[in-house]
């Protein structure tokens, strides 16, 4: 499930998995990362499990989920979310 989501996101957005898991803070990479976190959480993954996948602390995942919630309704973010599925 997790690799499938990362692969799908990487293909849909053209961002390599290494960048999605890496330290990049560019908007497009971060927003894609937030959308992936949101999708994984919706599929029942715990925040520590998502954090391990992204090499981040679970509190960073909680913060990313909050950012995703704030971005809902933004057309660019919604395009990323729909591309990921």
Secondary structure, 3 states (H helix, E strand, C coil): CHHHHHHHHHHHHCCCHHHHHCCCCCHHHHHHHHHHHHHHHHCCCCHHHHHHHHCCCHHHHHHHHHHHHHHCCCHHHHHHHHHHC
